[in-house]
Amino acid sequence: MLAGIYSDIGKIECREVKTPEIGDFDVLVKVRAASICGTDIKIYNHGHHALKEGDERILGHEFSGEVVEVGKKVRGYEIGMRVGVEPNIGCGRCTFCRKGLISLCQEYRCLGITMDGAFAEYVKIEDMAVIQGNIVVFDEGTGFEEAALAEPLACCYNGFESVRTVPGDYVLIVGAGPIGLLHLQLQRLAGAGRLMIADIAPEKLEFAWRFNPDVVINSKEEDLFEAVMDHTGGRGADVVITACPVPDIQRLSLRLAAKKGRVCLFGGLPKGSDSVDLDTNLLHYNSIVLTGTTGSTVAQYERALSLISDNRIDVKPLVSRRFMIDEIEEAFGYAASGKGMRTIISFQGPD
């Protein structure tokens, strides 16, 4: 099969490799669409602690496809099923796994990061992932590209649950990339009273209007704190989500929040970033709840896929470009440039 092989920082190429062989409890999926995630770009640009010098890896953890082979002892899955796959795999034994919080497992593994993933014609879903229910079936009414974006939506849904939005809340999302726009749509479903989104890139803010925010703030041209206070009558936002990897925004987040506000530091900071000093008196005296989330559970992934299938969340506009697997170097160059929104490796045909 053809696969995109990452071998070192800035090096990824399409090569012919052996198609995975499955065991009695495994499932083989023919990949139909795989999205390049910000984490893939981080690995491409900076490496990953799970990948030592000389290691090679097939990246890709946001994907969907079709079941083409089922292990003899697997039940519940059949050849021809259209499936999305939650990529996080836990040990199944620890306290976090027993709560369903597999991405917090100390022995956590992930397709496309610690094991070969979906930038390939076929991907093996091993026994533990099958047992944990990571394979989620969807119907023909949902496209493979849309289903591939269930994984980032599931991560956003994890953050969404942490801030407990109620109807009428003033909500601020900082970062108008694909993650910020998924957060925006979830907050709209929750009944946000005033939905604000901020960024420094005018083209992203222009694109954000497609998703009907109430307020768009160019924080390069106007002071973000003053803008938020103007749009909230001086009280701040009930919910603040930092969907960008910027230390200064994390520092500012507590000042942007209203009393009894909830802040989710969603965007992780790059390795080597400055440490973030927070004014804990704001937490204390304003009774602010500060949280962070990473990854998602199988239940959250299933919910995200259903939101896409039910047309409650629109991910189609987020697909900016499509590349074939033999164009993976060009695809990563495009995605790493920051152009567009989501870049898809398609196994269905070129853009």
DAKA-V881179 format. One record per pair of residues at least 12 apart in sequence whose C-alpha atoms are under 8 Angstrom apart, sorted by the first residue. I is the first residue (numbers start at 1). J is the second residue. D is the distance in Angstrom with one decimal. If there is no record, write none. Layout:
i = (I,I)
j = (J,J)
d = (D,D)
//
This chain:
i = (1,1,1,1,1,1,1,2,2,2,2,2,2,2,2,3,3,3,3,3,3,3,3,4,4,4,4,4,4,4,5,5,5,5,6,6,6,6,6,7,7,7,7,8,8,8,8,8,8,9,9,9,9,9,10,10,11,12,12,12,13,13,13,14,14,14,14,14,19,20,20,20,21,22,22,22,22,23,23,24,24,24,24,24,25,25,25,25,25,25,25,25,26,26,26,26,26,26,26,26,27,27,27,27,27,27,27,27,27,27,27,28,28,28,28,28,28,28,28,29,29,29,29,29,29,29,29,29,30,30,30,30,30,30,30,31,31,31,31,31,31,31,31,31,31,31,32,32,32,32,32,32,32,32,32,32,33,33,33,33,33,33,33,33,33,33,33,34,34,34,34,34,34,34,34,34,34,34,34,35,35,35,35,35,35,35,35,35,35,36,36,36,36,36,36,36,36,37,37,37,37,40,40,41,41,41,50,50,51,57,57,57,57,57,58,58,58,58,58,58,58,58,59,59,59,59,59,59,59,60,60,60,60,60,60,60,61,61,61,61,61,61,61,61,62,62,62,62,62,62,62,62,63,63,63,63,63,63,63,63,64,64,64,64,64,64,64,64,65,65,65,65,66,66,66,66,66,67,67,67,67,67,68,81,81,82,82,82,82,83,83,83,83,84,84,84,84,84,84,84,84,85,85,85,85,86,86,86,86,86,86,86,87,87,87,87,87,88,88,88,88,88,88,88,88,88,88,89,89,89,89,89,89,89,89,89,89,90,90,90,90,90,90,90,91,91,91,91,92,92,100,100,101,101,102,102,103,103,103,103,119,119,120,121,132,133,134,136,138,138,141,142,142,145,145,146,146,146,147,147,147,149,150,150,150,150,151,151,152,153,153,153,153,154,154,154,154,154,154,154,154,154,155,155,155,155,155,155,156,156,156,157,157,157,157,157,158,158,158,158,158,158,159,159,159,159,159,160,160,160,162,162,162,162,163,163,163,163,163,164,165,165,165,165,165,166,166,166,167,167,167,167,168,168,168,168,169,169,169,169,169,169,169,170,170,170,170,170,170,170,170,170,170,171,171,171,171,171,171,171,171,171,171,172,172,172,172,172,172,172,172,173,173,173,173,173,173,173,173,174,174,174,174,174,174,174,174,174,175,175,175,175,175,175,176,176,176,176,176,176,176,177,177,177,178,178,178,179,180,180,181,181,182,182,184,184,184,185,185,186,189,194,194,195,195,195,196,196,196,196,196,197,197,197,197,198,198,198,198,198,199,199,199,199,200,200,200,200,201,201,202,205,205,215,225,225,225,228,229,235,235,235,236,236,236,236,236,237,237,237,237,238,238,238,238,238,238,239,239,239,239,239,239,240,240,240,240,240,240,240,241,241,241,241,242,242,242,242,243,243,243,244,244,244,245,245,245,245,246,246,247,247,247,247,247,248,250,250,251,251,251,254,254,254,254,254,255,257,258,258,259,259,259,260,260,260,260,261,261,261,261,262,262,262,262,263,263,263,263,264,264,264,264,265,265,265,265,266,266,266,318,318,319,319,319,319,320,320,320,320,320,321,321,321,321,321,322,322,322,322,322,322,323,323,323,323,323,323,324,324,324,324,324,325,325,325,328,331,331)
j = (16,17,18,19,120,121,122,14,15,16,17,120,121,325,326,15,16,17,58,119,120,121,325,58,59,119,120,325,326,328,56,57,58,59,44,56,57,58,59,54,55,56,57,44,47,53,54,55,56,43,44,45,46,47,44,45,44,44,328,329,326,328,329,325,326,327,328,329,122,122,123,124,124,70,71,124,126,71,72,70,71,72,73,74,70,71,72,73,74,126,127,130,70,71,74,124,125,126,127,130,67,68,69,70,71,74,124,125,126,127,130,67,68,69,70,122,123,124,125,65,66,67,68,69,122,123,124,125,65,66,67,68,121,122,123,63,64,65,66,118,119,120,121,122,123,347,63,64,65,66,121,144,145,346,347,348,63,64,65,144,145,148,344,345,346,347,348,60,61,62,63,64,118,119,145,148,344,345,346,60,61,62,63,148,149,342,343,344,345,60,62,332,335,342,343,344,345,60,61,62,342,59,60,332,335,336,113,114,114,112,113,115,116,117,112,113,115,116,117,118,119,120,111,112,113,116,117,118,119,111,112,113,116,117,118,119,87,110,111,112,113,117,118,151,85,87,118,148,149,150,151,152,84,85,118,145,147,148,149,151,82,83,84,85,144,145,147,148,82,83,84,144,79,80,81,82,83,79,80,81,82,83,80,137,138,137,138,139,140,135,136,137,138,135,136,137,138,147,148,150,305,134,135,136,151,134,135,136,151,297,298,301,110,111,112,134,151,102,103,108,109,110,111,134,295,296,297,102,103,108,109,110,111,128,129,132,134,102,103,105,107,108,109,128,105,107,108,128,128,132,297,298,296,297,296,297,294,295,296,297,325,345,325,347,298,298,298,302,305,309,309,308,309,316,344,308,315,316,305,308,309,315,301,304,305,308,301,304,179,179,182,301,304,295,296,297,300,301,302,303,304,305,293,294,295,296,300,301,179,182,183,183,186,296,300,304,293,294,295,296,297,300,264,266,292,293,294,183,186,187,264,291,292,293,239,262,263,264,291,262,187,190,191,192,239,190,191,192,190,191,192,193,191,192,193,194,191,192,193,194,237,238,239,192,193,194,195,196,232,236,237,238,239,187,192,193,194,195,196,237,238,239,240,195,196,197,198,237,239,240,241,195,196,197,198,240,241,242,243,197,198,199,240,241,242,243,244,249,197,198,199,242,243,244,197,198,199,204,205,208,243,204,243,341,318,341,342,243,197,243,208,211,313,315,197,211,213,211,313,313,312,214,215,213,214,215,213,214,215,216,217,213,215,216,217,216,217,218,219,224,217,218,219,220,218,219,220,221,218,220,218,217,218,231,252,255,256,256,256,257,258,259,255,256,257,258,259,256,257,258,261,257,258,259,260,261,262,257,258,261,262,263,264,253,256,257,261,262,263,264,263,264,265,266,264,265,266,267,265,266,267,266,267,268,267,268,269,270,267,269,269,273,274,275,276,276,265,276,276,277,278,278,279,282,283,288,282,288,286,288,286,287,288,286,287,288,289,286,287,288,289,288,289,290,291,288,289,290,291,290,291,292,293,290,291,292,293,292,293,294,341,342,341,342,343,344,340,341,342,343,344,340,342,343,344,351,343,344,345,346,350,351,343,344,345,346,350,351,345,346,347,349,350,345,346,347,345,343,345)
d = (5.5,5.5,6.0,5.5,7.2,5.9,7.3,6.5,5.6,4.6,6.2,5.8,5.9,7.1,7.6,5.6,6.4,6.7,6.8,5.8,4.0,6.5,6.8,5.8,7.2,5.4,6.2,6.7,7.7,6.3,6.5,5.7,4.9,7.2,7.5,5.6,5.3,6.1,6.8,6.9,6.3,4.6,6.7,7.5,7.0,7.5,7.4,7.9,7.6,7.2,5.3,5.5,5.9,5.6,5.2,5.6,7.0,7.7,7.4,6.0,7.9,6.5,5.9,6.8,5.4,7.5,6.5,7.7,6.7,7.3,7.0,6.1,7.6,8.0,6.7,6.8,7.7,5.7,7.9,7.8,4.0,4.7,5.2,6.8,7.8,5.0,6.8,5.4,5.2,7.1,4.9,7.5,6.5,5.1,7.0,7.1,5.8,4.7,4.8,6.8,7.2,7.9,5.9,4.7,5.9,7.8,6.1,5.2,6.6,7.8,7.4,6.0,5.9,5.0,6.4,6.8,6.0,4.7,6.1,6.0,5.4,4.5,5.7,7.1,5.6,5.4,6.4,7.3,5.4,5.1,6.2,6.2,5.9,4.5,6.6,7.1,6.0,4.3,6.6,6.6,8.0,6.9,5.4,5.5,6.8,6.9,7.6,6.0,4.6,7.1,7.8,6.3,7.8,6.2,4.9,6.3,5.6,5.7,6.7,5.8,5.4,6.2,6.5,5.8,4.7,6.0,7.6,6.6,7.4,5.6,4.1,6.6,6.4,6.5,7.4,5.9,5.6,5.1,6.6,7.1,7.8,5.3,6.2,6.5,7.1,6.6,5.8,4.5,6.1,6.7,7.3,7.6,7.2,6.7,5.6,6.3,7.5,7.7,7.9,7.2,7.6,6.9,7.0,7.4,7.5,6.0,7.4,6.0,7.5,7.2,7.4,7.0,5.6,7.8,5.9,8.0,7.6,4.7,5.2,6.9,6.1,7.2,7.7,4.0,6.1,6.3,5.1,6.4,5.8,7.1,4.5,7.6,8.0,4.9,4.6,5.1,5.8,7.6,5.5,5.0,7.7,5.9,6.0,7.9,7.9,7.6,7.6,5.3,6.3,7.5,5.6,7.3,6.4,6.9,6.5,7.8,7.1,4.0,7.1,7.8,7.6,5.7,4.4,6.6,5.7,7.4,5.9,4.9,5.9,5.5,6.6,6.6,7.6,5.8,5.6,4.6,5.9,4.9,5.3,5.4,6.6,7.1,6.3,6.6,7.8,5.7,5.7,6.6,7.5,6.3,5.4,4.4,5.8,6.0,5.3,6.4,7.4,6.2,6.6,7.6,7.9,5.5,4.6,6.0,7.9,4.9,6.6,7.8,6.5,7.9,6.2,6.2,5.4,5.1,7.9,7.1,8.0,6.5,5.9,7.0,6.0,4.6,6.8,7.9,7.7,7.8,8.0,6.2,7.2,5.8,5.2,5.8,8.0,7.1,5.8,7.9,7.9,4.7,6.8,5.6,6.4,4.8,6.4,7.9,6.9,6.0,6.7,7.8,7.8,7.7,6.1,7.3,7.4,5.7,7.8,6.3,7.3,5.7,6.4,7.0,7.1,7.1,7.1,7.3,8.0,7.0,6.0,6.6,7.8,7.6,7.2,7.7,5.5,7.9,7.5,7.1,6.0,6.2,6.4,7.2,7.9,7.1,6.5,5.5,5.0,7.3,6.3,7.6,7.1,7.7,6.3,7.7,5.8,7.7,5.8,7.8,5.4,4.7,7.9,7.4,5.1,7.9,7.9,6.7,5.0,5.0,7.8,7.8,7.1,6.8,5.9,7.7,7.4,7.8,6.5,7.1,6.6,7.6,7.4,5.8,7.9,6.7,6.7,6.8,7.2,5.6,7.9,7.2,7.1,7.5,7.3,7.1,7.9,7.7,6.6,5.5,6.8,6.7,7.9,8.0,7.2,6.3,7.8,7.2,7.0,6.3,6.5,6.9,6.2,4.2,5.3,6.3,6.2,5.1,3.8,7.2,7.5,5.0,5.1,6.8,7.7,5.7,7.1,6.2,5.6,4.8,6.2,7.8,7.2,7.8,5.0,5.2,6.4,7.6,6.4,7.7,6.2,5.0,6.0,5.4,5.9,4.7,6.0,6.3,4.7,5.7,7.6,6.1,6.2,4.8,6.3,8.0,6.2,4.7,6.4,5.9,4.8,6.1,6.6,5.8,4.8,6.2,7.7,6.3,5.0,5.5,6.6,7.8,7.0,5.8,5.1,6.7,4.9,5.2,6.7,6.5,5.7,5.8,6.3,6.6,7.7,6.6,8.0,6.5,6.4,5.6,6.9,6.5,7.9,5.4,6.8,7.3,7.8,7.9,7.7,7.6,7.4,7.0,6.4,7.5,8.0,5.9,7.6,5.4,5.1,6.3,6.1,6.0,4.6,5.9,7.4,6.9,6.4,5.2,6.2,5.9,4.5,5.8,6.2,7.8,6.6,5.5,5.8,7.5,5.4,5.3,4.8,7.8,7.3,7.9,6.9,7.7,7.4,8.0,7.9,7.5,6.1,7.0,7.8,7.9,5.3,7.5,7.8,5.4,4.9,4.2,7.8,6.2,4.7,5.1,6.8,6.0,5.3,7.5,7.1,4.4,6.2,6.7,8.0,5.7,4.9,5.8,8.0,6.8,7.3,6.4,7.7,6.4,4.7,6.3,6.0,4.9,6.2,6.4,6.5,5.2,5.4,6.0,7.5,5.5,4.9,7.5,4.8,7.6,4.9,5.5,4.7,6.8,7.9,6.5,7.0,7.3,6.8,7.4,6.0,7.7,6.8,7.1,6.1,6.4,5.7,7.7,7.5,6.6,7.2,7.7,7.4,7.5,7.5,7.8,4.6,6.1,6.3,6.1,4.9,4.9,7.1,7.9,7.3,5.0,6.3,5.8,4.7,6.0,7.7,7.5,6.2,4.8,6.1,6.1,4.9,5.1,7.3,7.7,6.3,4.8,7.3,5.7,6.0,7.5,5.4,5.7,6.2,4.8,6.1,6.9,5.3,5.5,5.6,5.9,8.0,7.6,7.2,5.1,6.3,6.6,6.0,4.7,5.8,6.1,6.2,5.0,7.7,6.3,5.0,5.9,5.8,6.5,5.6,5.3,6.3,6.9,6.0,6.0,7.0,7.1,7.4,7.1,7.6)
//
